[in-house]
Amino acid sequence: MRPTRIRTAIALGLSAGAVMWTAAASPATASSPAAASGDTAWREAGHYDTTAACKRAGKTGIQRHRWDEYKCRPGRNDNYVTLWVRGGGSGAARALNTG
């Protein structure tokens, strides 16, 4: 093979590996525990690699009655997306979960 083809093959392999490495949509940190029942302040619930993953986690939290509303905002240096949540879900869901 020619040197240019070898360099091209190496560059494609490295770029594909970099894309696969950064494409994971799992949270970078663990979610914070559920807040007290009267809490209405915004709090961080996790960091995600993509906006789509952040929105998916926010919708899932609402469906599971973990919070009432969410928003996804860029993190530091735009390296990740931060999920911000408010509220603790409905009172009936908390009563079912606690006992």
CNS distance restraints for C-alpha pairs under 8 A (distance, minus, plus):
assign (resid   1 and name CA) (resid   5 and name CA) 6.48 0.50 0.50
assign (resid   1 and name CA) (resid   6 and name CA) 6.70 0.50 0.50
assign (resid   2 and name CA) (resid   6 and name CA) 6.37 0.50 0.50
assign (resid   3 and name CA) (resid   7 and name CA) 6.14 0.50 0.50
assign (resid   4 and name CA) (resid   8 and name CA) 6.07 0.50 0.50
assign (resid   5 and name CA) (resid   9 and name CA) 6.06 0.50 0.50
assign (resid   6 and name CA) (resid  10 and name CA) 6.19 0.50 0.50
assign (resid   7 and name CA) (resid  11 and name CA) 6.07 0.50 0.50
assign (resid   8 and name CA) (resid  12 and name CA) 6.12 0.50 0.50
assign (resid   9 and name CA) (resid  13 and name CA) 6.16 0.50 0.50
assign (resid  10 and name CA) (resid  14 and name CA) 6.16 0.50 0.50
assign (resid  11 and name CA) (resid  15 and name CA) 6.08 0.50 0.50
assign (resid  12 and name CA) (resid  16 and name CA) 6.03 0.50 0.50
assign (resid  13 and name CA) (resid  17 and name CA) 6.22 0.50 0.50
assign (resid  14 and name CA) (resid  18 and name CA) 6.20 0.50 0.50
assign (resid  15 and name CA) (resid  19 and name CA) 6.19 0.50 0.50
assign (resid  16 and name CA) (resid  20 and name CA) 6.21 0.50 0.50
assign (resid  17 and name CA) (resid  21 and name CA) 6.05 0.50 0.50
assign (resid  18 and name CA) (resid  22 and name CA) 6.31 0.50 0.50
assign (resid  19 and name CA) (resid  23 and name CA) 5.90 0.50 0.50
assign (resid  20 and name CA) (resid  24 and name CA) 7.35 0.50 0.50
assign (resid  22 and name CA) (resid  49 and name CA) 7.57 0.50 0.50
assign (resid  23 and name CA) (resid  49 and name CA) 7.36 0.50 0.50
assign (resid  24 and name CA) (resid  49 and name CA) 6.92 0.50 0.50
assign (resid  25 and name CA) (resid  48 and name CA) 6.23 0.50 0.50
assign (resid  25 and name CA) (resid  49 and name CA) 5.47 0.50 0.50
assign (resid  25 and name CA) (resid  50 and name CA) 6.36 0.50 0.50
assign (resid  25 and name CA) (resid  53 and name CA) 5.66 0.50 0.50
assign (resid  26 and name CA) (resid  48 and name CA) 6.30 0.50 0.50
assign (resid  26 and name CA) (resid  49 and name CA) 7.21 0.50 0.50
assign (resid  26 and name CA) (resid  53 and name CA) 7.51 0.50 0.50
assign (resid  27 and name CA) (resid  46 and name CA) 6.15 0.50 0.50
assign (resid  27 and name CA) (resid  47 and name CA) 5.25 0.50 0.50
assign (resid  27 and name CA) (resid  48 and name CA) 4.68 0.50 0.50
assign (resid  27 and name CA) (resid  49 and name CA) 7.20 0.50 0.50
assign (resid  28 and name CA) (resid  46 and name CA) 7.09 0.50 0.50
assign (resid  28 and name CA) (resid  47 and name CA) 5.28 0.50 0.50
assign (resid  28 and name CA) (resid  48 and name CA) 6.00 0.50 0.50
assign (resid  28 and name CA) (resid  49 and name CA) 7.67 0.50 0.50
assign (resid  29 and name CA) (resid  46 and name CA) 5.77 0.50 0.50
assign (resid  29 and name CA) (resid  47 and name CA) 6.03 0.50 0.50
assign (resid  30 and name CA) (resid  45 and name CA) 7.76 0.50 0.50
assign (resid  30 and name CA) (resid  46 and name CA) 6.20 0.50 0.50
assign (resid  31 and name CA) (resid  44 and name CA) 7.79 0.50 0.50
assign (resid  31 and name CA) (resid  45 and name CA) 4.74 0.50 0.50
assign (resid  31 and name CA) (resid  46 and name CA) 5.07 0.50 0.50
assign (resid  32 and name CA) (resid  44 and name CA) 7.12 0.50 0.50
assign (resid  32 and name CA) (resid  45 and name CA) 5.42 0.50 0.50
assign (resid  32 and name CA) (resid  46 and name CA) 7.42 0.50 0.50
assign (resid  34 and name CA) (resid  66 and name CA) 6.84 0.50 0.50
assign (resid  34 and name CA) (resid  88 and name CA) 6.68 0.50 0.50
assign (resid  35 and name CA) (resid  39 and name CA) 6.24 0.50 0.50
assign (resid  35 and name CA) (resid  87 and name CA) 7.52 0.50 0.50
assign (resid  35 and name CA) (resid  88 and name CA) 6.16 0.50 0.50
assign (resid  36 and name CA) (resid  88 and name CA) 7.03 0.50 0.50
assign (resid  37 and name CA) (resid  87 and name CA) 7.54 0.50 0.50
assign (resid  37 and name CA) (resid  88 and name CA) 5.87 0.50 0.50
assign (resid  37 and name CA) (resid  91 and name CA) 7.76 0.50 0.50
assign (resid  38 and name CA) (resid  87 and name CA) 7.57 0.50 0.50
assign (resid  38 and name CA) (resid  88 and name CA) 7.78 0.50 0.50
assign (resid  39 and name CA) (resid  86 and name CA) 7.54 0.50 0.50
assign (resid  39 and name CA) (resid  87 and name CA) 5.79 0.50 0.50
assign (resid  39 and name CA) (resid  88 and name CA) 7.03 0.50 0.50
assign (resid  40 and name CA) (resid  86 and name CA) 5.66 0.50 0.50
assign (resid  40 and name CA) (resid  87 and name CA) 5.08 0.50 0.50
assign (resid  41 and name CA) (resid  86 and name CA) 5.83 0.50 0.50
assign (resid  41 and name CA) (resid  87 and name CA) 7.27 0.50 0.50
assign (resid  42 and name CA) (resid  84 and name CA) 6.13 0.50 0.50
assign (resid  42 and name CA) (resid  85 and name CA) 5.46 0.50 0.50
assign (resid  42 and name CA) (resid  86 and name CA) 4.73 0.50 0.50
assign (resid  42 and name CA) (resid  87 and name CA) 7.85 0.50 0.50
assign (resid  43 and name CA) (resid  84 and name CA) 5.44 0.50 0.50
assign (resid  43 and name CA) (resid  85 and name CA) 5.51 0.50 0.50
assign (resid  43 and name CA) (resid  86 and name CA) 6.47 0.50 0.50
assign (resid  44 and name CA) (resid  82 and name CA) 6.96 0.50 0.50
assign (resid  44 and name CA) (resid  83 and name CA) 5.91 0.50 0.50
assign (resid  44 and name CA) (resid  84 and name CA) 4.60 0.50 0.50
assign (resid  44 and name CA) (resid  85 and name CA) 6.38 0.50 0.50
assign (resid  45 and name CA) (resid  82 and name CA) 7.60 0.50 0.50
assign (resid  45 and name CA) (resid  83 and name CA) 5.45 0.50 0.50
assign (resid  45 and name CA) (resid  84 and name CA) 5.77 0.50 0.50
assign (resid  45 and name CA) (resid  85 and name CA) 6.39 0.50 0.50
assign (resid  46 and name CA) (resid  82 and name CA) 5.93 0.50 0.50
assign (resid  46 and name CA) (resid  83 and name CA) 5.33 0.50 0.50
assign (resid  46 and name CA) (resid  84 and name CA) 7.63 0.50 0.50
assign (resid  47 and name CA) (resid  54 and name CA) 7.55 0.50 0.50
assign (resid  47 and name CA) (resid  75 and name CA) 7.83 0.50 0.50
assign (resid  47 and name CA) (resid  80 and name CA) 6.37 0.50 0.50
assign (resid  47 and name CA) (resid  81 and name CA) 5.59 0.50 0.50
assign (resid  47 and name CA) (resid  82 and name CA) 4.51 0.50 0.50
assign (resid  47 and name CA) (resid  83 and name CA) 6.12 0.50 0.50
assign (resid  48 and name CA) (resid  53 and name CA) 6.34 0.50 0.50
assign (resid  48 and name CA) (resid  54 and name CA) 5.69 0.50 0.50
assign (resid  48 and name CA) (resid  80 and name CA) 5.64 0.50 0.50
assign (resid  48 and name CA) (resid  81 and name CA) 5.09 0.50 0.50
assign (resid  48 and name CA) (resid  82 and name CA) 6.31 0.50 0.50
assign (resid  48 and name CA) (resid  83 and name CA) 7.56 0.50 0.50
assign (resid  49 and name CA) (resid  53 and name CA) 7.17 0.50 0.50
assign (resid  49 and name CA) (resid  54 and name CA) 7.90 0.50 0.50
assign (resid  49 and name CA) (resid  79 and name CA) 7.45 0.50 0.50
assign (resid  49 and name CA) (resid  80 and name CA) 4.90 0.50 0.50
assign (resid  49 and name CA) (resid  81 and name CA) 6.10 0.50 0.50
assign (resid  50 and name CA) (resid  54 and name CA) 6.44 0.50 0.50
assign (resid  50 and name CA) (resid  80 and name CA) 6.81 0.50 0.50
assign (resid  50 and name CA) (resid  81 and name CA) 6.32 0.50 0.50
assign (resid  51 and name CA) (resid  55 and name CA) 6.17 0.50 0.50
assign (resid  51 and name CA) (resid  72 and name CA) 6.88 0.50 0.50
assign (resid  51 and name CA) (resid  81 and name CA) 6.15 0.50 0.50
assign (resid  52 and name CA) (resid  56 and name CA) 6.12 0.50 0.50
assign (resid  53 and name CA) (resid  57 and name CA) 6.23 0.50 0.50
assign (resid  54 and name CA) (resid  58 and name CA) 6.19 0.50 0.50
assign (resid  54 and name CA) (resid  72 and name CA) 6.21 0.50 0.50
assign (resid  54 and name CA) (resid  81 and name CA) 6.80 0.50 0.50
assign (resid  54 and name CA) (resid  82 and name CA) 7.26 0.50 0.50
assign (resid  54 and name CA) (resid  83 and name CA) 5.98 0.50 0.50
assign (resid  55 and name CA) (resid  59 and name CA) 6.14 0.50 0.50
assign (resid  55 and name CA) (resid  71 and name CA) 7.69 0.50 0.50
assign (resid  55 and name CA) (resid  72 and name CA) 6.71 0.50 0.50
assign (resid  55 and name CA) (resid  83 and name CA) 7.94 0.50 0.50
assign (resid  56 and name CA) (resid  60 and name CA) 6.14 0.50 0.50
assign (resid  57 and name CA) (resid  61 and name CA) 6.17 0.50 0.50
assign (resid  58 and name CA) (resid  62 and name CA) 6.44 0.50 0.50
assign (resid  58 and name CA) (resid  69 and name CA) 7.71 0.50 0.50
assign (resid  58 and name CA) (resid  70 and name CA) 5.70 0.50 0.50
assign (resid  58 and name CA) (resid  71 and name CA) 7.42 0.50 0.50
assign (resid  58 and name CA) (resid  83 and name CA) 7.06 0.50 0.50
assign (resid  58 and name CA) (resid  85 and name CA) 7.70 0.50 0.50
assign (resid  59 and name CA) (resid  63 and name CA) 6.22 0.50 0.50
assign (resid  59 and name CA) (resid  70 and name CA) 7.91 0.50 0.50
assign (resid  60 and name CA) (resid  64 and name CA) 6.14 0.50 0.50
assign (resid  61 and name CA) (resid  65 and name CA) 6.06 0.50 0.50
assign (resid  61 and name CA) (resid  66 and name CA) 5.09 0.50 0.50
assign (resid  61 and name CA) (resid  67 and name CA) 6.04 0.50 0.50
assign (resid  62 and name CA) (resid  66 and name CA) 5.96 0.50 0.50
assign (resid  62 and name CA) (resid  67 and name CA) 5.46 0.50 0.50
assign (resid  62 and name CA) (resid  68 and name CA) 5.84 0.50 0.50
assign (resid  62 and name CA) (resid  69 and name CA) 6.74 0.50 0.50
assign (resid  62 and name CA) (resid  89 and name CA) 7.15 0.50 0.50
assign (resid  65 and name CA) (resid  88 and name CA) 7.12 0.50 0.50
assign (resid  65 and name CA) (resid  89 and name CA) 4.43 0.50 0.50
assign (resid  65 and name CA) (resid  90 and name CA) 6.33 0.50 0.50
assign (resid  65 and name CA) (resid  93 and name CA) 6.32 0.50 0.50
assign (resid  65 and name CA) (resid  94 and name CA) 7.92 0.50 0.50
assign (resid  66 and name CA) (resid  87 and name CA) 7.98 0.50 0.50
assign (resid  66 and name CA) (resid  88 and name CA) 5.51 0.50 0.50
assign (resid  66 and name CA) (resid  89 and name CA) 5.16 0.50 0.50
assign (resid  67 and name CA) (resid  85 and name CA) 6.36 0.50 0.50
assign (resid  67 and name CA) (resid  86 and name CA) 5.89 0.50 0.50
assign (resid  67 and name CA) (resid  87 and name CA) 4.91 0.50 0.50
assign (resid  67 and name CA) (resid  88 and name CA) 4.31 0.50 0.50
assign (resid  67 and name CA) (resid  89 and name CA) 4.41 0.50 0.50
assign (resid  68 and name CA) (resid  85 and name CA) 7.50 0.50 0.50
assign (resid  68 and name CA) (resid  86 and name CA) 6.01 0.50 0.50
assign (resid  68 and name CA) (resid  87 and name CA) 4.97 0.50 0.50
assign (resid  68 and name CA) (resid  88 and name CA) 6.10 0.50 0.50
assign (resid  68 and name CA) (resid  89 and name CA) 4.91 0.50 0.50
assign (resid  68 and name CA) (resid  90 and name CA) 7.62 0.50 0.50
assign (resid  69 and name CA) (resid  85 and name CA) 5.81 0.50 0.50
assign (resid  69 and name CA) (resid  86 and name CA) 5.54 0.50 0.50
assign (resid  69 and name CA) (resid  87 and name CA) 6.88 0.50 0.50
assign (resid  70 and name CA) (resid  83 and name CA) 6.93 0.50 0.50
assign (resid  70 and name CA) (resid  84 and name CA) 5.55 0.50 0.50
assign (resid  70 and name CA) (resid  85 and name CA) 4.29 0.50 0.50
assign (resid  70 and name CA) (resid  86 and name CA) 6.34 0.50 0.50
assign (resid  71 and name CA) (resid  83 and name CA) 5.99 0.50 0.50
assign (resid  71 and name CA) (resid  84 and name CA) 5.26 0.50 0.50
assign (resid  71 and name CA) (resid  85 and name CA) 6.51 0.50 0.50
assign (resid  72 and name CA) (resid  81 and name CA) 6.34 0.50 0.50
assign (resid  72 and name CA) (resid  82 and name CA) 5.64 0.50 0.50
assign (resid  72 and name CA) (resid  83 and name CA) 4.74 0.50 0.50
assign (resid  72 and name CA) (resid  84 and name CA) 6.17 0.50 0.50
assign (resid  73 and name CA) (resid  81 and name CA) 5.59 0.50 0.50
assign (resid  73 and name CA) (resid  82 and name CA) 5.31 0.50 0.50
assign (resid  73 and name CA) (resid  83 and name CA) 6.65 0.50 0.50
assign (resid  73 and name CA) (resid  84 and name CA) 7.53 0.50 0.50
assign (resid  74 and name CA) (resid  78 and name CA) 5.43 0.50 0.50
assign (resid  74 and name CA) (resid  79 and name CA) 7.71 0.50 0.50
assign (resid  74 and name CA) (resid  80 and name CA) 6.21 0.50 0.50
assign (resid  74 and name CA) (resid  81 and name CA) 4.49 0.50 0.50
assign (resid  74 and name CA) (resid  82 and name CA) 5.96 0.50 0.50
assign (resid  75 and name CA) (resid  79 and name CA) 6.37 0.50 0.50
assign (resid  75 and name CA) (resid  80 and name CA) 5.21 0.50 0.50
assign (resid  75 and name CA) (resid  81 and name CA) 5.08 0.50 0.50
assign (resid  75 and name CA) (resid  82 and name CA) 5.50 0.50 0.50
assign (resid  76 and name CA) (resid  80 and name CA) 7.26 0.50 0.50
assign (resid  89 and name CA) (resid  93 and name CA) 6.98 0.50 0.50
assign (resid  89 and name CA) (resid  94 and name CA) 7.32 0.50 0.50
assign (resid  90 and name CA) (resid  94 and name CA) 6.59 0.50 0.50
assign (resid  91 and name CA) (resid  95 and name CA) 6.20 0.50 0.50
assign (resid  92 and name CA) (resid  96 and name CA) 6.28 0.50 0.50
assign (resid  93 and name CA) (resid  97 and name CA) 6.18 0.50 0.50
assign (resid  94 and name CA) (resid  98 and name CA) 6.07 0.50 0.50
assign (resid  95 and name CA) (resid  99 and name CA) 6.24 0.50 0.50
